[in-house]
């Protein structure tokens, strides 16, 4: 990691400021070739963490901007870092980057700045993943979850568990090395209980993944029911915009129509589907099949009925097919009255036309999918972390079962494997393939 890497750190497009970042030994030498300070301080003598104005050599032209130097190890990457702040604009930033490359830097690979930070011990692997979640978050909950990962909340819990395992393993090793001291009886007597308590803590973390997955990927809600019950109108009312075409003619919706809203910080993706019935033509039949596939992958079904009309055979068949799923039965057309006519009990009656009870429906949707959600709690949001925690928990349960029935060195084996599984989260035992895959998901400037 001796060579200097460079990339545009800000998004492409027009803006007030663009930033070109350089990292590695010799960044000031590169900056000196392309930055002329407005004051008397030479680039080589720049005081760290202070902005210096001057002219940036962009090759065919120059731009007046700023330069700042971050001295290792007190920088994001842990290396010497320099940033050139130029005027926003795609071509200006590109020109500054081209000049940096011409002056001895090389173009950074995707996520290479963050990867260097990880390799230099500035953050754990899970914190790096949290940074990606933070940047890519599309809802308040996603950003909060990314912030918690980036702040090392998960890695702190994992390292605490590893420390407990290290202590147990040290006691086992001592028992093997000094059997005459009878350490097994004195210090390992409560080992089974300690292992069980540790497994329970990991189980609680694993149990948060169901909610964490919804935080990271959003909650999928599918509106289902027979044609002409007002599903599209309910969708529009929930979104607060005319996203779906509304018509009195049945079968208007042929393909899925989507839109997103944020409820208590969590992103909900709403999907209006074709009415569930025997299709009258090939296009409608395909729409119904797509609706069924969407329903299978949904976190919540809003089964929409026309509350002003008695339920018919199509309503009854659709309702029967959806039983057992996470579902809210919604009677629409409350403004038309006669809500007792439907026959299928409602969880809530609404009027998509007037908006009556739509706010209450949003609350019911949130409660049905995020019951017990606490925005400040720690959630496992990534499948990789969940897999490692589940594997560690299973190994601890194995060790717990062996404890007291076989010599300690035998149940110490799954304990060591559990420690290694947890190390995959922090990066201590993650292999190069996993590391490369994680940082390949980052943008080039990060």
Secondary structure as UniProt FT lines:
FT   STRAND          5..8
FT   STRAND          17..23
FT   TURN            25..26
FT   HELIX           27..34
FT   STRAND          35..37
FT   HELIX           43..45
FT   TURN            48..49
FT   STRAND          51..57
FT   STRAND          62..70
FT   TURN            72..73
FT   STRAND          81..87
FT   HELIX           90..102
FT   TURN            103..104
FT   STRAND          106..107
FT   TURN            110..111
FT   HELIX           112..119
FT   TURN            120..121
FT   HELIX           125..136
FT   HELIX           140..150
FT   TURN            151..152
FT   HELIX           153..177
FT   HELIX           179..181
FT   HELIX           183..187
FT   TURN            189..190
FT   HELIX           191..207
FT   HELIX           209..217
FT   STRAND          219..224
FT   TURN            227..228
FT   HELIX           231..239
FT   TURN            250..251
FT   STRAND          257..263
FT   TURN            264..265
FT   STRAND          266..272
FT   HELIX           282..296
FT   STRAND          300..306
FT   TURN            307..308
FT   HELIX           313..322
FT   TURN            323..324
FT   STRAND          327..332
FT   HELIX           334..336
FT   TURN            339..340
FT   STRAND          348..349
FT   TURN            352..354
FT   TURN            356..357
FT   HELIX           358..370
FT   TURN            371..372
FT   TURN            375..376
FT   HELIX           383..402
FT   TURN            404..405
FT   HELIX           408..426
FT   HELIX           432..440
FT   TURN            444..445
//
